[in-house]
Amino acid sequence: MSDPKQKLTPSEISDAGLTGWHQVEETLTARFATKRFTTGLDFVNRIGASAEEADHHPDLTLTYPEVAVTLSSHDVGGITSRDIDLARIISEHAAKLGVTATPDHD
């Protein structure tokens, strides 16, 4: 997974071991139960700062009581190591806030 411009295979994505993240077509998705809007807003702000630092930006939806995150490398039309790396950072932010990923509802 070293080339950040190389699309990953479903096996490589699965082998990354991302808890709470699901592949949906050419994206990685996760929903996080924040329980409080203010916690969700804090979570989104942390994600935003990390996305800016990585120059890789997810799609975010903040609602009461959850945050939905979708990652994809639009420049290559799929999931790359950049998405895996950012998913891990997002999961770390969630853990620090006591926020848990919810089961996929698709």
N, C-alpha and C positions, 0 to 999 in steps of 0.2 A: 504493500500500500504506500509506496514511497512517492510515486508520481502524482502530484495533486491535480493533474489535468486528465488522468486516466479514469474512465468509468470502472466502477467495481462490479464484480459478478455477484449474483445473489449469495453464493457461497462465501465470498470474501466479506460481504455485509453481515451475514449470519455469524461468521467466525469472529467478528469484532466484539461480540458479546455485549451489546448495548441493552441494558435492562430498561423495559418500558417503551422502547422505540420499535416501530413497525415499518417495514417496507411496503409502500403503496405505490405500485407502478414504479416511476422513476424518482420517488421521493422517500425520505424518512420522516415519519410523523410520530408525535407523542402528545399526550394531554397530561397536564399536571393539575391535581386538585389543590388549589391554593386556599380554599375555604373562606378566605377574606379578600375583598377587593384590594385592600391596601397591600396585602402580601403579594397578590398577583402583579400589582403595579411595581413593587420593589423587584420582583422576579424579572419582569419585562425590562426594567431599567438595567439590571445586571446583564441580561442577555444582550441588550443593545450595546453596552460598553464592550463586551467581549466580541461581538460581531464587528464592531468598528475596528477593534484592535486586530482582528483576523482578516479584515477586509472581505468578509464573507457573511452575507445577510440572509437570515431566515425570514419566512413569513410567520407572523405572530398574530394571534387573536386573543385578546384579553376580554374575558367576560366574568361575571360573578357566577360561579365560584371556581373558574379554571382558566388556564392558559393553554392554548393549542399552538404547537410549533411544527412547522414544515420546513425541511431542509432539502435542497437540491442544488446542484451545480449547473445553473442554467446555461453556462457557456459550453458545456459538453453534453447537455441533455440527459443528465443522470446523477447518480450518487458517486462521489469521489471521497478520497481520504479527507478532504477539507470538511465534508459533511460529518464524517465519523468523528473527527477531532472536535468540531463545534458541538456535536451531540454530547460528547463526553463532558465538555466544559459546562454545558447547560445542565446536565445531570448533577454535576458538582454544585452548581448554584442552587439547584432544587434541594439537594441534601443539606446544604448549609442553612436553608430557610425552613427545613422540616416539611418540604413539599414533596408529595409522592406522585409518581406516574400512575395514571388510571388505565384500566384495561381498554384495549381498542374497541370502539363501538361502530366500526365501519361495516 
